[in-house]
Amino acid sequence: MIATENFVPMIDHGGRRLVPLDGAWLAESIFQVAKGHGHSAWWAQQVAKVIIDYLENDGPGMVISADDIRTTVCHVLRKIGAEDVADTFETLPPRIRISLATLAREARPGFELAFFDRLRRAIEHGMGGDVSCLVFTGMKSAVKYLSGLRRWRRRCRELESEILSHIEGVVASAGRGREVRILVV
């Protein structure tokens, strides 16, 4: 097997979807339980870093089941003396990433309606399973591309606001009462 320098294992969440292993998601999953036992977010991040390093370099392969992630985390937690955290540990549902820049390029410059339709479909698809967070990337690139502007102008701020409103509306209707966080990075 040839592994690239940026080898990132995929997590199989019950055969429904493959999601890249995300250190922030793993740290958040650990912290949700660890904070109840007096551990800090920093502690959870350090534990997650060790586990990510193991899975990327010495792990079982390119696709890891969510159960295997849970087993690995619990094993590490027990080895470092955090049995209380290991006993109640459960992974959070996955974070789903949506690239706004990619959706904009697929829609072509000036075709905002096509972009908003693609965005709606991407959100609905992302929320088709269990999800804890939708992470949207490439906002500025998408806005500039769709508006055809090289520099950030008033029109860009307006379009950005429209996109954010659209995201909130689609998540609210597709979520059907589920709590899903939205991050725009």
N, C-alpha and C positions, 0 to 999 in steps of 0.2 A: 504494500500500500504506500502511496506517495501522499504525504500530508503537506499542505501549504503552510506558510509561516503563520497565517491567521486562521488556523484550523479551529472551527467552532462546532462542537457537537450539536446535534439537533435533539430536542426532547419530543418524544411521542406521547401526546396527551390522550391516551386511550384509543389510538387508531384514528381519531377524528382529525387531528392536525399535527403537523411538525412545526415546531417553533425553535429558533436558535436559542441556545443556552444563554441566559441573560443574568449577569452578575448582580445587577440591581434587584431583579425579581427574586433571586435566590436569597440575597441579604434581607430583603423585605419579608420573605417567607419565614426566615429564621427569627428575625426581630419580632414578628407578631407574637411568637410564643416566648421568646427570651425576655422581652420587657416585663412580662409577668413574673419573672424569676430574678429580677434585679440586674439584668444585663443591659448594656447600652447598645445604641445603634452601631457605634464604632466596633464593639465586640462582634456583633452579628456580621458586619462587613468583613472583618478579618477572618472569621470562620468561613464565610462564603468565598473569599479569595483563595483560601487553601483548597477548598473543594473544587472550585473552578480550575485551578492549576492542575490538580490531580486528573480531573475529567478531560481537560484539553490535552494533557501530555501522556498520561498513563491509564486513562479510562478504558472502559469496555468497548468503545467503538464510536462510529460516527452518529449512530442513532441510539439514544438512551431512553428507556421508558420512564415515565413520571414515578413509577413505583421504585425503580432502581435509584433515581435521584433521592427519593425519600429514605431508602435503605442506607445509601451512602452518607447522607447528612446525619442520620441517627447514629450510625457507626462512629463517625468523626466526633459527634457531640459526646457520646459515651467515652471515647478515648481521651477526651480532654476534661472529663469529670463533670459534664453537664447532663447527667442522667435525667434530671427533672425536665430539662428542655426536650431531650430526645423522646421521653415518654409521651409527650403531647404534641410533637411536631407533625405538622401537615403542610404540604406545599400549597401556596395560593394558586388560583387559576392563572393561566399564562397572561403575559402582556402581549398585545398584538401591535406590530409596527405597521404604519401606513405611510408611504412616501408621497407627500403632496407634490413634490417636484416630478416624480415619475408619472403621476396621474396627469399633471399639467402637460408634460411632453407628449404623452399618449393622446391628449385632447387637441394639441397644436395651439399655437399662439392665437389669441382672440376668440377661441371657441370656449367661452366660459360655461355655456350651458352643457356642453359635452363633459367638461371637467366636473361640474357639480353632479352630473349623473354618474360618472365614474366614481366619484367620491362617495356618493350615497351607496352604490353597490359594494364598494370596498368596506365601508363601515358595516353594512348589513351582513356581508360575508364574515367579517371579523367577529361579529357578535353572534354568529350562528352557533357557537359552542359556549362553553364556560370561559369567561374572560374577566380578569381583574382590572385591566387598564388598557386603554387604546393610546398608543404613542404615535403622534403625528410628527414627521420630520420634513424638513425642506420647505417651510412656509415661505420664507423670503424669496427663495429661488422660484417657487411656483407662482407667486404673485407677480414678480418681475417678468417672468416668462409669459404669463397669460396677458398681462397688461401691455407687453411689448416695450417696457421701459427699462433703461439700464440703471437708472438711479431711483432711489426711493422717493416717491412724490405723494401728494395728497390722494391721488387715484389709487395708489398702492395701499395706503392706510384704509381706504374705503373697501377695497376688494378683500383685504385681510379680515376686516370686520365682517363682511358678508360670508367669508369662508368659515370663520369661527361660529357665527350664528347658525350656519348650515350644519356644521358638525354637531353642535349642541342639540339642534332639532332632530336630526337623524338618530343620534344616540338615544335621546329621550323616547322617540317612537319605537326604535328597534329594541331598546332595552326592556320594555314592558315591565317597568318597576325595579329592575335589577340595579344595583349600585355598581357603576363602572366609572373609574376615574379617567379623565382625559388629560393627557400631557402633550403640549406642543413644544418641541425642542428644535 
